[in-house]
């Protein structure tokens, strides 16, 4: 299957992580892809699909994808010209791990300097 992206869609800029099966189930991969596609089209995600991540930075969010084996998160920042993916990880507790937050902050800093 070939998918064309409209020139008006925002590109996804991957700084870390990937969404593939495995480790995602096929259903979870499709759901994550759907949420990212909405972001590319400029739509904002809100609870229960995504929560703001002000600790990481402005316009940063953490979408939620429930899977049989894990709850997946994709930390991103919605810029005017792109969706910047900062991390993809399975979440096992209610709080986002400090190591993930610190890595996302570092990646954003590096991205903004480039």
Secondary structure, DSSP 8 states (H G I E B T S, - for coil): ------TTS-EEEESS----TTTS-HHHHHHHHHHHHHHHTT----TTTEEE-TTT-TTEEEEEEE-SS-EEEEEEEE-SSEEEEEEEEEE-SSS--HHHHHHHHHHHHHHHH-
